[in-house]
Amino acid sequence: MWCNIYGGDDESLMLRLSCFDLEQLWKDKTVATISAGIDSIAQHFWTCDWRKCMDGFGILPTKVIPHYNSDYWSEDLQGPVDWQDVQEELKKYGDRSFPLHSLEEGEYIVIEK
């Protein structure tokens, strides 16, 4: 069995997911995520929506940056994202022992738990 979590606003998605016991709900299942979906289940992430580091639910012992090197936010009022600065910021955030995955558009990783 599998479950798919789509993207969207990180805080909104996490609020909705917080109503469930995700570990139990997903036991023995393959979970596929994109964007805010991976953010929500990672230990730490950098959100493009809010342009800051945040904590996920910690289901996966990792740090993630989705949309890495994307120019999607280049016309945002805050200006384009400096992806190198983002990487350095997330490396220093939270538990520094977790691996950091900077995922470009269309790129994916498989994490077995």
N, C-alpha and C positions, 0 to 999 in steps of 0.2 A: 504494500500500500504506500501511497505517497500523499503529500500535502503541498500546496503551493501558496506562498505568501507574496502578494504583489507589493509594489512600492507605494509612494505617496508621501505625505508629511510624516516625519519620524515620530513626533510627539503624539499626533493623532492615532497613528497605528499602534504605538506602544500602549496608549490608553485603552484602546479596544482589546488588545491582546492580554492586558493585565487581568482581565476578567476570567481567564482560563488558567488551569494548571497545564502549561505547555509541555513540560517534561512527561507528564502522564498521557496527555492527549496525543503526543507524537511518539510514544514508546513503540519501538519496532517499526517505525515508518521512515521513509525517505522524505526529507523536507527540502523543497526547492524554493529559493527566494530571489528577489531582485531589489536593488536599491534600499528603500527603507525597511524591507523585509529582512535583509541580512544585517542591517544596522540594529534592528530590534533584538536579534538573538545573539549578536556578538557581545563580548565583554565591554569593549569601548569602540567608538566610531567617531568619524567627523561627518557632520551633516552639512550638505550643500544648502539646504533650506535655511538653516539657522547660522551657518558658517561658524560652527564651534564644535569642540569635542564634547561628547556625551557618553553616558553609560547605557548599554543595552541590558537585556535580562541576564546576560552572562551564560547562556546555554552553550555557546561555543567559546572556548578559551582563545580568543583572537581579537585583533583590532582590524577594522576595515575602513577603507575609503572607496565607496562606489563612485562611479563617473570620473575616475581619475584621468587627468589630462583632457577632459571634455571642455569644449568651448561653450557649452550650453548656457552658462551663467555670464558670458562675456558682456552682455548688454544689460546686466543687472545694475541697478542704481549704485550698488556698492562697488562696482567695477569687476573686472575679471578675477578669477581665483588664481592665486599663486600656489600651484600644486606642490612645489618643493617646500614652501613654508608650511603648508597643510601637513605634509608628511612629517616634518620635524616636530610640529606641534603635537601630533598624535603619538609620535614615538615617545615623547616626554610625558604624556598624559597617562594617569592611572598606573596600573601594573605594567612595568617596563619589560617584564619577562615574556609577555604574550607576543607572538609573531604578528607582523603588520602586513596586511594584504591590500595593495593599492590596485583596484580593479578598473581597467579601462572599459569603455563601452563595448559590449559583446563578449568580454572576457569573463571566465568563470573559474571557480575552484571547487574542489570536492573535499569536504572535511568529514572524516568518519569519526564518530564518537562512540 
